[in-house]
Amino acid sequence: MFGKALTLAVLCLAPLRAQWTPELSMKVKTVTAPAPSPDGRLAAWTQTVAVMDGEKSEMLTHVFLARTDGSGRLQLTHGEKSANAPAFSPDSQWVFFASDRGGNRNLYRIPVDGGEAEALTSFSGTMGAYAVSPDGKWIAFAGRETDPAEETARRQKLDFRVIDENPRNQSLWLAPVMPDVHGRRPVQKAASGPWNVGAFDWSPDSRRIAYEVRPTPDADDGRKADILEVEIESGRIRPIAATAATESQPRYSPDGKLLAYVRSLATARRIDGSRIALVNLADLKSRDLPATPDESPMLAGWVKDRLFFTEGRGTRAVLYAMPVDGPPEVVFAPARGTFGGAVAINGAGTHAGLGMQAPDEPVEAYVMEVGALKPVRVSAANTGLARQPIGETRVIKWKSKDGRDIEGLLTLPVNYDKTKRYPLILNIHGGPAGAFGETFIGAAGLYPIATFAAKGWAVLRANPRGSSGYGLAFRSANVDDWGGGDYQDLMAGVDAAIRMGVADPNRLAVMGWSYGGYMTNWVITQTSRFKAAATGAGLSDLISMWGTNDIPSTLDDYFEGSWFDQPERYIRMSPLAHVEKVTTPTLILHGGSDIRVPTSQGYEMYSGIKRKGVPAEMVVYPRQPHGPQEPKFVLDIMRRHVEWVGKYLGE
């Protein structure tokens, strides 16, 4: 399935001539799942590369095209401005894409055989997702008009903001694909109201659009999403699914008679599972389909009378099909490695596009015929990458303190010798409902796993209770128990690596981002077994976190109530309340514009550790949100993790 120019044996056993480094990781390109053309002949995808020349620190994305047999590969867009979100015209002759090459994000199209791109919109506001109508005549997009009063207030230094007032909601807009007699393509509102438009889908006859709405674009309002439908010609709007549950991801059936969507269970809590539901558009009667394995489906699209969706299953992603009467069945599961959560299915339902990778294979774009299910690589983004020896990654399992089965990924040092013990890094994922998958360990990211292995360190990436991919009961097993069972799962994993003879119990480090940062903070207040720690965007004080982050209801969900209803519990589960026990030297990293876990959470933990007299260092990255994006900062974070571990564990 994957390229075999370098086998795992060669990667793991070749003489050590050069090491994998963070700098090499920054050269690994990101590749999206390709969009197959309606006729199944072509596929379009994007490749992203880091640009760090001089004053630039940005990611540059461009659109690529190939035949679905992998031949005829070419770069379709060029220039210093990114182009993304490729989509084909219904006749497969054009590729549409979005770009801010004119200053604002707008839509363009380019012939599949290349040439100059044609601007289709000149929208001066902010533009979100778009979709071409099945008849090829219209483009729908989510967007927000520019408000001249805002710019005037900014110039006059009167740009104060009243919290929760005048949300920056997006409406649903339409733009014609062909110009009028005057050569213009005037945009018009298809639907607006006191809500923010999210994902949407065209009906097969191009006469209606089903779309998500929620009160505001604020992240915490995501749980309040409903689904409406607008009739394009009349502008008439009707509710399709509007209950107290979260309703999202609308997808019309090929005959336009049914609408599939994802509905949360009895409540809209983030820890609850979701079902795929079907509504009959004639009488608006809906019904739930059978439960999916992980109860967290991501819809991909219809293939005849079956609805395709993806979910995680352990450390891999799986493509499933749900017949209209159920139950779900596996369509495609990689023999090794995994694919990204998104799968692109063409309108004819004949081809699917996936971004596939493995721990020792960088991501590439693949296309498979739905009938054959044999992925064909169409991209060559990382085939020319200089390969250095890379550590072997194994899926391992262990028992937690209470007997629960836990799974994780153990990456061994390069040139691993089973007669020796090695320093071990415990890397903890965020979420809490995230999960580590079998992705390429050499890719750029906050944690340079391949570099850790090249340094002679083993890395354990555990999926403790609370992780996705193991069923709803497992995912909700940390409710009211942050730092309890999940902590025991992690410690049991470290113990397992020691029993295997891999880990040196005297040279352990721990690190994680977001919830992984919270758990890192928690770990160092509960044990002194780790000689180094690095916490990224980690929660430290749950009471102040509740009142300052952008999704406070998440804490309500996991703790089954607000902090003022149960202050003792919030305090008890806050690492800051136990900071007097910390003895581990700790590196604290945080984005300066993080509203998910505000930077103050890092300052609080840093101050507590520093006042204890324990070695501590804090780095704040300006402009960066919860996940740092500027490549120079990402590179710096990788380097700092390597240096911090090397300082306290040695090589």
C-alpha positions in Angstrom: 0.0 0.0 0.0 2.8 2.4 1.0 6.0 3.0 -1.0 8.7 0.4 -0.3 11.8 2.3 -1.3 12.9 2.0 2.3 11.5 -0.8 4.3 11.1 -0.7 8.1 14.1 -3.0 8.5 16.3 -0.6 6.6 15.0 2.4 8.5 15.5 0.8 11.9 18.8 -1.1 11.3 20.8 1.1 9.0 24.1 2.3 10.4 23.7 5.7 12.1 25.2 8.2 9.6 23.0 11.1 10.4 20.2 11.8 12.8 16.6 12.9 12.3 16.3 16.5 13.5 13.5 19.0 14.0 14.9 20.9 11.0 14.3 17.8 8.9 10.8 17.4 10.3 10.0 21.0 9.1 10.7 19.8 5.5 7.9 17.2 5.7 4.9 18.4 3.7 1.4 18.2 4.9 -1.0 16.6 2.4 -4.8 16.7 2.5 -7.2 13.9 1.4 -7.7 14.3 -2.3 -11.0 15.2 -3.9 -11.8 12.8 -6.7 -13.5 14.4 -9.8 -17.1 13.5 -10.5 -16.1 11.3 -13.5 -13.4 9.6 -11.4 -10.5 10.4 -13.7 -8.8 13.1 -11.7 -8.0 14.0 -8.1 -7.0 17.3 -6.6 -5.4 17.9 -3.2 -3.2 20.4 -1.4 0.4 20.3 -0.2 1.7 22.6 2.5 5.3 23.6 3.2 6.9 25.7 5.9 8.3 29.0 4.7 10.9 30.4 7.1 13.0 32.8 5.0 14.0 36.1 6.5 11.0 37.8 8.0 8.6 35.1 6.8 7.3 32.4 9.2 4.2 31.0 7.5 2.7 27.9 5.9 2.3 28.0 2.1 -0.4 25.7 0.6 -1.0 25.0 -3.1 -3.3 22.8 -5.1 -2.0 19.7 -7.0 -3.7 17.5 -9.6 -3.2 14.0 -11.0 -5.1 11.2 -12.7 -6.5 8.7 -10.2 -4.0 6.1 -11.4 -1.2 8.4 -10.2 0.0 9.6 -13.5 0.0 13.1 -15.0 0.8 14.8 -11.7 1.2 18.6 -11.7 1.1 21.6 -9.5 -2.0 23.6 -10.4 -1.6 26.8 -8.4 1.5 28.9 -7.7 2.6 32.1 -6.0 3.4 33.5 -2.6 -0.3 33.3 -1.5 -1.8 30.0 -0.5 -4.6 28.2 -2.4 -6.7 25.6 -0.7 -10.0 23.7 -0.5 -10.0 22.3 -4.1 -13.3 21.1 -5.6 -14.3 20.0 -9.1 -17.0 21.4 -11.3 -19.7 18.9 -12.1 -18.3 18.3 -15.6 -14.8 17.6 -14.1 -13.3 20.4 -16.4 -12.5 22.9 -13.7 -11.0 23.0 -10.2 -12.3 25.6 -7.8 -10.3 26.8 -4.9 -10.1 29.5 -2.3 -7.2 31.9 -1.8 -6.4 35.3 -0.2 -4.2 36.3 -3.2 -6.3 39.4 -3.6 -6.1 40.4 0.0 -9.3 38.8 1.2 -10.2 35.1 0.9 -12.1 34.6 -2.3 -13.0 31.9 -4.8 -11.3 31.0 -8.1 -11.4 28.4 -10.8 -8.7 27.0 -13.1 -9.0 24.6 -16.0 -7.8 21.0 -15.2 -5.2 21.3 -17.9 -3.7 24.4 -16.3 -3.6 28.0 -17.2 -4.6 31.2 -15.5 -7.0 31.1 -12.6 -10.2 33.1 -12.9 -11.5 35.1 -10.0 -15.2 34.2 -9.3 -15.9 36.4 -6.2 -14.7 39.7 -4.9 -16.2 39.4 -1.4 -14.8 42.0 0.9 -15.8 40.4 4.1 -14.7 37.1 5.8 -15.4 33.9 3.9 -15.7 30.4 5.3 -16.5 27.1 3.6 -17.9 26.9 0.1 -19.6 24.3 -2.2 -20.4 24.2 -5.9 -24.0 23.3 -6.8 -24.6 20.0 -8.5 -25.8 21.7 -11.7 -22.6 23.8 -11.8 -24.4 27.2 -11.8 -23.9 28.4 -8.3 -21.4 28.6 -5.5 -22.7 28.8 -2.0 -20.4 30.0 0.8 -20.6 31.0 4.4 -19.4 34.6 5.0 -19.7 37.8 7.0 -20.0 41.2 5.4 -17.6 43.9 6.3 -19.1 46.3 8.8 -17.9 49.9 7.9 -18.8 51.0 11.5 -16.2 48.6 12.9 -13.4 50.1 10.8 -14.5 53.6 11.6 -14.5 52.8 15.3 -11.0 51.3 15.0 -9.6 54.4 13.3 -11.2 56.6 16.0 -9.9 54.5 18.8 -13.4 53.6 19.9 -13.2 49.9 19.1 -14.1 48.6 22.5 -16.0 45.4 22.6 -19.1 44.5 24.6 -18.9 40.9 25.5 -21.6 38.7 24.0 -23.0 41.6 22.0 -23.1 41.7 18.2 -21.6 38.3 17.5 -19.7 38.1 14.2 -22.1 35.7 12.6 -21.7 34.3 9.1 -24.7 34.1 6.7 -25.2 31.8 3.7 -24.4 33.5 0.4 -24.7 32.6 -3.3 -22.5 33.6 -6.3 -23.1 32.7 -9.9 -20.4 30.7 -11.6 -21.0 32.5 -15.0 -20.9 36.3 -15.2 -23.9 38.3 -16.3 -24.0 40.4 -19.5 -22.0 43.1 -17.7 -19.2 40.6 -16.8 -20.1 40.7 -13.1 -21.0 38.0 -10.7 -23.1 39.7 -8.0 -23.3 37.8 -4.7 -26.6 37.5 -2.8 -27.7 36.3 0.6 -29.3 32.9 0.4 -30.2 32.8 4.1 -29.5 34.9 7.1 -30.8 35.4 10.6 -29.8 35.6 14.3 -27.4 32.8 14.0 -24.1 31.7 12.6 -23.9 29.4 9.5 -21.6 26.4 9.7 -21.4 23.3 7.4 -23.9 22.9 4.6 -24.9 20.6 1.7 -26.6 21.2 -1.7 -29.6 19.0 -2.6 -29.0 16.9 -5.7 -31.4 19.1 -7.8 -29.6 22.3 -6.7 -32.8 23.8 -5.5 -32.2 23.6 -1.7 -29.4 23.8 0.8 -29.4 22.2 4.2 -27.1 24.1 6.7 -26.0 24.1 10.3 -26.8 27.2 12.4 -25.9 28.1 16.0 -26.4 31.3 18.0 -22.9 32.6 17.6 -19.5 31.4 16.1 -18.2 31.0 19.7 -16.8 27.5 20.3 -19.0 27.0 23.3 -22.1 27.4 21.2 -21.2 24.5 19.0 -23.3 22.2 21.1 -26.4 24.4 20.2 -26.2 23.6 16.5 -29.4 22.9 14.6 -30.1 22.2 10.9 -32.3 24.4 8.6 -33.1 24.2 5.0 -33.5 27.0 2.5 -35.3 26.8 -0.8 -33.1 28.8 -3.2 -35.8 30.3 -5.5 -38.2 31.4 -2.8 -35.8 32.0 0.0 -38.2 30.1 2.3 -36.5 28.6 5.3 -37.7 25.7 7.4 -36.2 23.8 10.4 -35.1 20.2 9.7 -33.6 19.3 13.0 -33.8 21.8 15.9 -33.9 20.2 19.3 -31.9 20.5 22.5 -29.5 18.0 21.1 -26.6 19.0 18.8 -27.5 18.4 15.1 -24.8 18.8 12.5 -23.1 17.4 9.3 -26.1 17.5 6.9 -25.9 15.2 3.9 -28.6 14.8 1.2 -29.2 11.3 -0.1 -28.6 10.8 -3.9 -32.3 11.0 -4.6 -32.8 14.1 -2.4 -35.6 12.4 -0.4 -33.6 11.9 2.8 -31.2 14.0 4.8 -28.6 12.3 7.0 -27.1 14.2 9.9 -25.3 13.5 13.2 -27.2 14.0 16.4 -25.9 14.0 19.9 -27.6 11.7 22.4 -30.1 12.9 25.1 -28.1 16.0 26.0 -25.6 18.2 24.1 -22.8 17.4 26.4 -19.4 16.9 24.7 -18.9 13.7 26.6 -22.1 12.1 25.2 -22.1 10.0 22.1 -23.7 10.7 18.7 -25.9 8.9 16.3 -26.5 9.1 12.6 -30.1 10.2 12.0 -32.2 10.2 8.9 -35.0 12.6 8.2 -37.6 12.1 5.5 -37.8 15.5 3.8 -41.5 14.9 2.8 -42.9 14.7 6.3 -39.8 15.7 8.4 -40.0 12.5 10.4 -36.6 11.4 11.6 -35.2 8.2 13.0 -31.8 7.2 14.5 -29.7 4.6 12.8 -27.9 1.9 14.8 -25.0 3.1 17.0 -21.6 3.3 15.4 -18.7 1.5 17.1 -17.2 4.7 18.7 -20.4 6.7 18.7 -18.5 9.7 17.1 -19.2 9.4 13.4 -17.7 11.9 10.8 -19.9 11.7 7.7 -18.1 11.4 4.4 -21.0 11.1 1.9 -23.4 8.8 0.3 -22.6 5.8 -2.0 -25.9 4.7 -3.5 -28.1 3.8 -0.5 -25.2 3.6 2.0 -23.8 6.4 4.1 -20.0 6.4 4.5 -18.4 7.7 7.6 -15.1 7.5 9.5 -14.3 6.8 13.1 -11.2 6.0 15.1 -10.6 2.4 16.1 -7.7 2.2 18.5 -4.7 3.8 16.9 -6.1 3.6 13.3 -9.0 5.3 11.4 -11.6 3.1 9.7 -14.0 3.9 6.9 -17.5 2.4 7.5 -20.8 2.2 5.6 -24.2 2.6 7.2 -27.1 1.2 5.2 -30.4 3.1 5.7 -31.5 0.3 8.0 -28.1 -0.4 9.5 -26.0 -1.9 11.0 -22.7 -0.3 10.2 -20.1 -2.3 8.3 -16.4 -1.9 7.7 -15.6 -0.7 4.2 -11.8 0.0 4.6 -9.3 -0.5 7.4 -5.6 0.1 6.7 -3.4 -3.0 7.1 -0.9 -0.7 8.8 -0.8 3.0 9.6 -3.8 5.2 9.4 -5.5 7.9 7.4 -6.8 11.4 8.3 -10.3 11.7 9.7 -11.6 13.3 6.6 -12.4 11.2 3.5 -13.5 12.8 0.3 -16.1 11.0 -1.8 -17.0 12.2 -5.3 -20.6 13.1 -6.2 -21.0 9.9 -8.2 -20.0 7.8 -5.2 -17.4 5.9 -7.3 -14.1 7.1 -5.7 -12.8 8.1 -2.3 -9.8 10.2 -1.4 -7.7 9.6 1.7 -4.5 11.1 3.2 -2.6 8.0 4.3 0.5 7.5 6.4 2.3 5.2 8.9 4.8 5.7 11.7 7.7 5.1 9.2 5.9 6.6 6.1 5.1 10.3 5.6 1.6 11.3 4.5 0.6 11.1 0.8 -2.7 11.5 -1.0 -4.4 8.2 -2.1 -7.5 7.5 -4.2 -9.4 4.3 -4.3 -12.4 3.0 -6.3 -15.2 2.3 -3.9 -15.8 -1.0 -5.6 -12.2 -2.1 -5.5 -10.9 -0.6 -2.2 -7.3 -0.6 -3.4 -5.7 2.8 -2.6 -3.5 4.3 -5.3 -1.0 6.9 -4.4 -1.5 10.1 -6.5 0.8 12.6 -4.7 4.6 12.6 -4.4 4.9 15.3 -1.8 7.4 13.5 0.5 8.9 10.9 -1.8 12.1 12.9 -2.2 12.5 13.5 1.5 16.0 12.7 2.7 15.4 9.6 4.9 17.4 9.1 8.1 17.2 6.1 10.3 13.9 6.2 12.2 12.8 4.4 15.4 10.4 1.5 15.2 6.9 2.2 16.6 4.9 -0.7 18.1 1.3 -0.8 19.4 1.4 -2.2 22.9 -1.2 -3.0 25.5 -1.2 -3.2 29.3 -3.5 -3.5 32.3 -4.2 -0.4 34.4 -4.4 -0.5 38.2 -8.1 -1.4 38.1 -7.7 -4.1 35.4 -8.8 -1.9 32.5 -7.1 -2.6 29.1 -5.1 0.3 27.9 -3.4 0.8 24.5 -0.6 3.0 23.3 2.3 3.5 20.9 5.9 2.7 22.0 8.6 4.2 19.7 12.0 2.6 20.3 15.3 4.3 19.9 17.1 4.1 16.6 19.4 1.1 16.6 17.5 -0.3 19.6 19.3 -3.0 21.5 17.0 -5.2 23.6 19.8 -5.8 26.1 19.9 -2.1 27.1 17.5 0.2 28.9 16.8 3.7 27.6 15.5 7.0 28.8 11.7 7.1 28.3 9.5 10.1 27.4 5.8 9.8 28.4 3.9 11.9 25.9 0.3 12.6 26.8 -2.4 13.7 24.2 -4.9 16.5 24.5 -8.7 16.4 24.4 -9.2 14.8 26.8 -11.0 12.8 24.0 -8.0 12.9 21.7 -6.1 9.8 20.7 -2.6 9.0 19.4 -2.8 7.3 16.0 -0.2 5.5 13.8 0.9 8.7 12.1 4.3 9.5 10.7 6.7 10.2 13.6 9.0 12.4 11.5 6.3 15.0 10.7 6.6 18.6 12.0 4.7 19.1 15.2 5.1 20.1 18.8 6.7 16.7 19.8 9.6 15.6 17.4 9.1 11.8 18.1 11.6 10.8 15.4 14.2 13.1 16.8 13.6 11.8 20.3 14.3 8.3 19.0 17.4 9.4 17.1 18.7 10.8 20.4 18.4 7.3 21.9 15.2 7.9 23.9 12.1 5.7 23.8 8.7 7.4 23.6 5.4 6.1 25.0 2.2 7.7 23.7 -0.6 6.3 25.7 -4.4 6.4 25.0 -5.7 6.4 28.6 -9.4 6.3 29.6 -11.1 9.4 28.1 -9.5 8.8 24.7 -11.5 8.4 21.5 -11.5 5.2 19.4 -12.3 2.8 22.2 -16.1 3.3 22.6 -18.3 5.7 24.5 -17.9 4.0 27.8 -14.1 4.3 27.6 -14.3 7.9 26.4 -16.5 8.9 29.3 -14.6 6.9 31.9 -12.8 10.0 33.2 -15.9 12.0 34.1 -15.5 13.4 37.6 -12.1 11.7 37.7 -9.5 13.8 36.0 -6.2 12.8 37.4 -7.6 9.6 38.8 -8.0 6.6 36.6 -6.3 8.3 33.7 -3.3 9.0 35.8 -3.2 5.3 36.8 -3.4 4.3 33.2 -0.4 6.4 32.3 1.7 5.2 35.2 0.8 1.6 34.5 2.0 2.2 30.9 5.4 3.5 32.1 5.6 0.5 34.4 4.9 -1.8 31.5 7.7 -0.2 29.4 10.0 -0.8 32.4 8.9 -4.4 32.7 9.5 -4.9 29.0 13.1 -4.0 29.6 12.9 -0.9 27.4 12.7 2.0 29.9 15.3 3.0 32.5 13.2 3.8 35.6 15.8 6.4 36.7 15.6 8.4 33.4 12.0 9.3 32.8 10.4 12.5 31.3 6.8 13.5 30.8 5.2 16.1 28.5 1.9 17.0 26.8 -0.2 19.8 25.3 -3.6 21.1 26.4 -5.3 18.3 28.4 -1.9 16.6 28.0 -0.4 19.7 29.6 -3.0 19.4 32.4 -2.0 15.8 33.0 1.7 16.7 32.9 1.0 19.3 35.6 -0.9 16.7 37.5 1.7 14.0 37.2 4.5 16.1 38.7 2.3 17.0 41.7 1.7 13.3 42.3 5.0 11.6 41.8 8.7 12.5 41.7 9.7 9.6 39.4 10.1 11.9 36.4 13.4 13.8 36.1 12.0 16.3 33.5 8.7 17.7 32.5 7.4 19.9 29.7 3.8 21.2 29.8 2.3 23.0 26.8 -0.9 25.1 27.1 -1.7 23.1 30.3 -4.5 23.7 32.7 -3.4 24.4 36.2 -6.2 26.1 38.1 -9.6 24.8 37.2 -11.6 27.6 38.9 -9.9 30.4 37.0 -9.9 28.2 33.9 -13.7 27.9 34.1 -14.2 31.6 34.0 -11.6 32.6 31.4 -11.5 30.0 28.6 -13.8 29.9 25.5 -15.5 26.5 26.2 -16.3 26.7 29.9 -19.2 24.2 29.6 -16.7 21.5 28.8 -15.7 21.6 32.5 -19.3 21.5 33.4 -19.7 18.3 31.4 -16.7 16.5 32.8 -17.3 17.6 36.4 -21.1 17.4 36.1 -21.6 20.9 37.3 -20.0 24.4 37.6 -17.2 25.2 40.1 -19.5 27.3 42.4 -21.7 24.2 42.9 -18.7 22.1 43.9 -15.6 24.3 44.6 -13.9 21.5 46.6 -13.9 19.2 43.6 -12.5 21.8 41.3 -9.8 22.7 43.8 -8.9 19.1 44.5 -8.5 18.4 40.7 -6.4 21.5 40.1 -2.6 20.8 39.8 -2.0 24.3 41.3 -3.5 23.1 44.6 -0.8 20.5 44.9 2.1 22.5 43.5 4.0 22.3 46.8 4.8 18.7 46.0 6.6 19.4 42.7 10.2 18.5 42.5 10.5 17.9 38.7 12.3 20.6 36.6 9.5 21.9 34.3 9.4 23.7 31.0 6.2 25.6 30.4 5.2 26.6 26.8 2.1 28.7 25.9 0.6 30.7 23.0 0.2 34.4 23.8 -3.2 34.5 22.1 -4.6 31.2 23.5 -8.2 31.5 24.5 -8.9 27.8 24.8 -6.4 27.4 27.7 -5.6 31.1 28.5 -1.9 31.9 29.0 -2.6 32.8 32.6 -2.9 29.0 33.3 0.8 28.7 32.4 1.8 31.7 34.4 0.1 30.3 37.5 1.9 27.0 37.3 5.2 28.7 36.5 4.9 31.0 39.5 4.1 28.2 41.8 7.0 26.0 40.7 9.5 28.8 40.6 8.5 29.9 44.1 9.1 26.4 45.3 12.7 26.7 44.1 12.4 24.0 41.5 14.0 24.7 38.1 11.4 26.1 35.8 11.3 27.9 32.4 8.4 29.5 30.7 8.2 30.6 27.0 5.3 32.5 25.6 4.8 32.6 21.8 3.1 35.9 20.6 0.1 35.8 18.3 -0.2 32.0 18.7 -3.6 30.4 19.5 -4.0 27.1 21.4 -2.0 25.2 18.8 1.0 27.2 17.6 1.0 27.7 13.9 3.9 29.9 12.8 6.6 27.4 11.7 9.5 29.2 13.3 7.8 28.9 16.6 6.9 25.2 16.0 10.6 24.6 15.2 11.6 26.4 18.4 9.2 24.3 20.5 10.6 21.1 19.0 14.1 22.2 19.8 13.3 23.2 23.3 11.7 19.8 24.0 14.8 18.1 22.8 17.1 20.4 24.8 15.1 20.1 28.0 15.0 16.3 28.0 18.7 16.1 27.1 19.6 18.5 29.9 18.0 16.3 32.6 18.1 12.8 31.1 21.2 12.8 29.0 21.7 11.0 25.8 
